[in-house]
Amino acid sequence: MSYNVVGSRITDVGVLNAGTLLPNIEQSPFHQLDFVAGYAPTEHLKINLKCKNLLFQTQRYRMGDFVERTVRPGASFQLGLEYSY
């Protein structure tokens, strides 16, 4: 198991537009839980499983108090089979 937190960070720098200052766009903190496992049933065969973002947390990007966009990346799963001789 792997737990990761990405803190608040600036993704786009604010600009001056027609005399109005647009604030920076910041990504809100994002929590991610991953799972990685491997199993070798024989000397030559190995099975791997990777599961990412098991918390299904939404990523929010804010411009001041305004939510500029919301991203729902979902979870991803990967199954691998390795054979060596």
Secondary structure per residue as TSV (DSSP state, phi and psi in degrees):
chain	resnum	aa	ss	phi	psi
A	1	M	-	360.0	143.4
A	2	S	E	-137.9	126.1
A	3	Y	E	-115.4	130.1
A	4	N	E	-133.8	139.3
A	5	V	E	-122.6	125.3
A	6	V	E	-102.9	119.1
A	7	G	-	-73.1	177.0
A	8	S	-	-60.6	136.1
A	9	R	E	-149.6	151.9
A	10	I	E	-80.8	126.4
A	11	T	E	-104.7	-29.3
A	12	D	E	-138.1	132.0
A	13	V	-	-81.1	137.8
A	14	G	-	-61.6	157.4
A	15	V	E	-133.1	161.8
A	16	L	E	-95.9	116.8
A	17	N	E	-124.4	111.9
A	18	A	T	52.9	42.7
A	19	G	T	82.5	-1.9
A	20	T	E	-109.9	131.7
A	21	L	E	-88.1	117.6
A	22	L	E	-88.6	129.6
A	23	P	-	-70.4	166.3
A	24	N	-	-60.5	153.3
A	25	I	E	-98.8	123.9
A	26	E	E	-116.6	139.2
A	27	Q	E	-86.8	128.1
A	28	S	-	-68.1	159.0
A	29	P	-	-53.8	143.2
A	30	F	E	-131.2	126.8
A	31	H	E	-104.7	136.6
A	32	Q	E	-136.5	133.8
A	33	L	E	-119.3	123.3
A	34	D	E	-119.2	154.8
A	35	F	E	-133.0	131.0
A	36	V	E	-131.4	131.5
A	37	A	E	-142.5	150.5
A	38	G	E	-138.8	148.3
A	39	Y	E	-143.8	134.4
A	40	A	-	-117.0	93.3
A	41	P	S	-69.4	-26.1
A	42	T	S	-136.2	175.4
A	43	E	S	-64.4	-28.8
A	44	H	S	-104.9	-11.2
A	45	L	E	-116.6	134.9
A	46	K	E	-136.1	136.0
A	47	I	E	-116.5	131.8
A	48	N	E	-121.9	143.9
A	49	L	E	-132.0	129.4
A	50	K	E	-127.6	127.0
A	51	C	E	-124.1	124.1
A	52	K	E	-116.8	145.1
A	53	N	-	58.9	54.2
A	54	L	T	-70.7	-11.6
A	55	L	T	-84.8	-12.0
A	56	F	-	53.3	35.5
A	57	Q	-	-76.7	140.2
A	58	T	-	-81.3	141.7
A	59	Q	E	-100.6	129.0
A	60	R	E	-116.5	137.5
A	61	Y	E	-116.0	122.2
A	62	R	E	-115.9	142.5
A	63	M	E	-116.1	94.1
A	64	G	T	69.1	-125.5
A	65	D	T	-90.2	-6.9
A	66	F	E	-88.8	131.8
A	67	V	E	-81.9	108.9
A	68	E	E	-73.9	-41.0
A	69	R	E	-160.5	157.9
A	70	T	E	-127.2	133.6
A	71	V	E	-121.6	130.1
A	72	R	-	-114.4	89.4
A	73	P	-	-70.0	-19.4
A	74	G	-	68.3	-172.8
A	75	A	-	-104.1	157.1
A	76	S	E	-129.5	146.8
A	77	F	E	-129.9	138.8
A	78	Q	E	-136.7	130.9
A	79	L	E	-119.1	127.7
A	80	G	E	-124.1	148.4
A	81	L	E	-130.1	125.3
A	82	E	E	-123.8	131.4
A	83	Y	E	-123.2	127.2
A	84	S	-	-123.2	147.9
A	85	Y	-	-129.6	360.0
